[in-house]
Amino acid sequence: MTHALLFDPSSLEPEIGGPAPDRLISGDPQFRTWNFEEAEGGLYAGIWEATPGKWRIVYDEWEYFHILSGHSIVTEEGGAETHLKAGDSMILRPGFKGTWEVIETTRKDYVIRV
């Protein structure tokens, strides 16, 4: 086993999905996820992409992500909008509730700790 892992989307078929119907607010967002790492203890890492739409999000886990392309708006319940574009990074902590709105198809890399 190697101890280094390259995030290469061409090496893996993406998982296809979307937000749960009860969380959808607008649009028909489609997700593609390349989950490169799924380690013991609940650690995940990969690349996620979504097409335009808006849905409610609730985090029980910790997530760090870095926007690779596109434009999204993350809004915490009762808080201000955060516009995210290529080069931006964010951490969502357990207990975060709000919305994710994709304005332009967005791609991010992520690390999630459950």
C-alpha positions as CSV (number, residue, x, y, z in Angstrom):
1,M,0.0,0.0,0.0
2,T,1.2,3.4,-0.9
3,H,1.0,6.3,1.6
4,A,0.3,8.9,-1.1
5,L,-2.9,9.4,-3.1
6,L,-3.4,11.5,-6.1
7,F,-6.9,13.0,-6.7
8,D,-7.3,12.0,-10.4
9,P,-11.0,11.9,-11.5
10,S,-10.1,10.0,-14.7
11,S,-9.0,7.1,-12.5
12,L,-12.5,6.5,-10.9
13,E,-16.1,6.4,-12.0
14,P,-18.1,9.1,-10.2
15,E,-21.0,8.3,-8.0
16,I,-24.1,10.1,-9.3
17,G,-26.7,11.7,-7.0
18,G,-28.5,14.8,-5.9
19,P,-30.1,16.3,-2.8
20,A,-32.8,14.3,-0.9
21,P,-36.2,15.4,-2.4
22,D,-37.3,16.8,1.0
23,R,-34.3,19.1,1.1
24,L,-34.6,20.5,-2.4
25,I,-35.6,24.2,-2.6
26,S,-35.2,24.9,-6.3
27,G,-33.7,23.6,-9.6
28,D,-32.7,20.1,-10.4
29,P,-29.1,19.9,-9.1
30,Q,-27.1,16.8,-10.0
31,F,-24.1,15.6,-8.1
32,R,-21.0,13.8,-9.2
33,T,-18.7,12.5,-6.5
34,W,-15.3,10.9,-6.8
35,N,-14.6,9.5,-3.3
36,F,-10.9,8.7,-3.4
37,E,-10.4,7.9,0.3
38,E,-12.6,6.1,2.8
39,A,-10.5,5.4,5.9
40,E,-11.2,3.6,9.1
41,G,-12.7,5.9,11.7
42,G,-14.9,7.8,9.3
43,L,-12.6,9.9,7.1
44,Y,-13.5,10.6,3.5
45,A,-11.7,12.6,0.8
46,G,-12.4,13.3,-2.8
47,I,-13.9,15.7,-5.4
48,W,-17.6,16.7,-5.6
49,E,-19.4,18.6,-8.4
50,A,-22.9,20.0,-8.5
51,T,-25.0,21.6,-11.2
52,P,-27.2,24.7,-10.4
53,G,-30.0,24.4,-7.8
54,K,-30.6,25.1,-4.1
55,W,-31.1,22.8,-1.2
56,R,-31.1,22.6,2.6
57,I,-27.9,21.2,4.3
58,V,-27.4,19.9,7.8
59,Y,-24.0,18.8,9.0
60,D,-23.4,16.2,11.7
61,E,-19.8,15.8,10.5
62,W,-16.8,18.1,10.1
63,E,-15.9,19.1,6.5
64,Y,-13.1,21.1,5.0
65,F,-13.4,22.0,1.3
66,H,-11.6,24.0,-1.4
67,I,-13.5,25.4,-4.4
68,L,-11.9,24.4,-7.7
69,S,-14.3,26.0,-10.1
70,G,-17.8,27.5,-10.3
71,H,-19.8,29.8,-8.0
72,S,-21.9,28.7,-5.0
73,I,-23.5,30.5,-2.1
74,V,-23.6,28.8,1.4
75,T,-25.9,30.5,3.9
76,E,-26.0,29.5,7.6
77,E,-29.5,29.5,9.1
78,G,-30.0,33.0,10.5
79,G,-26.6,34.1,9.1
80,A,-25.1,35.9,6.1
81,E,-24.5,34.5,2.6
82,T,-21.0,33.4,1.8
83,H,-20.2,33.5,-1.9
84,L,-17.7,30.8,-2.9
85,K,-15.6,30.8,-6.0
86,A,-12.4,29.1,-7.3
87,G,-9.7,29.4,-4.7
88,D,-12.0,29.8,-1.7
89,S,-11.8,27.4,1.2
90,M,-14.3,26.8,4.1
91,I,-14.9,24.6,7.1
92,L,-18.4,23.5,8.0
93,R,-18.6,22.2,11.6
94,P,-21.0,19.7,13.1
95,G,-24.3,21.4,13.8
96,F,-24.2,23.6,10.7
97,K,-27.6,24.2,9.2
98,G,-28.4,26.3,6.2
99,T,-28.6,26.2,2.4
100,W,-26.2,25.4,-0.4
101,E,-27.0,27.2,-3.7
102,V,-25.0,26.5,-6.9
103,I,-25.1,29.5,-9.2
104,E,-22.6,28.0,-11.7
105,T,-21.6,24.3,-11.7
106,T,-19.3,24.0,-8.8
107,R,-16.4,21.6,-8.2
108,K,-14.7,21.2,-4.8
109,D,-12.2,18.9,-3.2
110,Y,-13.1,17.9,0.3
111,V,-12.0,16.1,3.5
112,I,-14.9,14.9,5.8
113,R,-14.4,13.6,9.3
114,V,-17.4,11.9,10.8
